[in-house]
Amino acid sequence: MKSVSNAKKYWKMNLRYVTVLLSIWFLVSYVFGILLKEELDAFHLGGFKLGFWFAQQGSIYVFVVLIFIYVRLMNSLDKKFGFDKN
């Protein structure tokens, strides 16, 4: 019975991580890259307008960083619940 309870807690934390990380990616790619593009174009990053940068490269960079964050979070979650053993 404890194993089922642990698995449910594990899955709940996993879904929480995925929800938060995908929300961050949505914010960066859709909100910053599309909805706030005009406002962000007032600023420059590396010679490019910031809205353009978010739409073209920023969301990709953030997505790659979020993948590494997810891997790290899941490795610690696996250790916490004992799923890291073969």
C-alpha positions as CSV (number, residue, x, y, z in Angstrom):
1,M,0.0,0.0,0.0
2,K,2.9,2.4,0.8
3,S,4.3,1.8,-2.7
4,V,1.1,3.0,-4.4
5,S,1.0,6.0,-2.1
6,N,4.6,6.9,-3.0
7,A,3.9,6.4,-6.7
8,K,1.0,8.8,-6.5
9,K,3.0,11.4,-4.6
10,Y,5.8,11.0,-7.1
11,W,3.5,11.5,-10.1
12,K,1.8,14.5,-8.5
13,M,5.2,16.2,-8.0
14,N,6.2,15.3,-11.6
15,L,3.0,16.9,-12.9
16,R,3.7,20.0,-10.8
17,Y,7.2,20.3,-12.2
18,V,5.9,19.9,-15.8
19,T,3.1,22.4,-15.2
20,V,5.5,25.1,-13.8
21,L,8.2,24.6,-16.4
22,L,5.7,24.6,-19.3
23,S,4.1,27.7,-17.9
24,I,7.5,29.4,-17.9
25,W,8.1,28.4,-21.5
26,F,4.7,29.6,-22.5
27,L,5.4,32.9,-20.9
28,V,8.7,33.3,-22.6
29,S,7.7,32.0,-26.1
30,Y,4.1,33.2,-26.4
31,V,3.7,36.2,-24.1
32,F,7.2,37.7,-24.6
33,G,7.7,36.7,-28.2
34,I,4.2,37.5,-29.5
35,L,1.9,39.5,-27.2
36,L,4.6,41.8,-25.7
37,K,6.8,42.0,-28.7
38,E,6.1,45.7,-29.4
39,E,6.7,46.7,-25.8
40,L,9.9,44.7,-25.7
41,D,11.2,46.1,-28.9
42,A,12.0,49.3,-27.0
43,F,15.0,47.4,-25.5
44,H,17.9,45.9,-27.3
45,L,20.0,42.8,-26.6
46,G,23.1,42.2,-28.6
47,G,22.1,44.7,-31.2
48,F,18.7,43.2,-31.8
49,K,15.3,44.3,-30.5
50,L,14.4,42.3,-27.4
51,G,10.9,41.3,-28.8
52,F,12.6,39.9,-31.9
53,W,15.2,38.1,-29.9
54,F,12.6,36.4,-27.7
55,A,10.6,35.3,-30.7
56,Q,13.6,34.0,-32.7
57,Q,16.1,32.7,-30.1
58,G,15.1,33.5,-26.5
59,S,12.3,30.9,-26.4
60,I,14.6,28.2,-27.7
61,Y,17.4,29.0,-25.2
62,V,14.9,29.0,-22.4
63,F,13.4,25.7,-23.5
64,V,16.9,24.1,-23.5
65,V,17.6,25.4,-20.1
66,L,14.2,24.2,-18.8
67,I,15.1,20.7,-20.1
68,F,18.2,20.6,-18.0
69,I,16.3,22.0,-15.0
70,Y,13.7,19.2,-15.5
71,V,16.3,16.5,-15.6
72,R,17.9,17.8,-12.4
73,L,14.5,18.1,-10.7
74,M,13.5,14.6,-11.8
75,N,16.8,13.1,-10.6
76,S,16.3,14.6,-7.2
77,L,12.7,13.4,-7.1
78,D,13.8,9.9,-8.1
79,K,16.3,9.8,-5.3
80,K,13.7,11.2,-2.8
81,F,11.2,8.4,-3.6
82,G,13.7,5.7,-4.2
83,F,13.1,5.2,-7.9
84,D,16.8,5.9,-8.8
85,K,17.8,2.3,-8.1
86,N,17.8,-0.2,-10.9
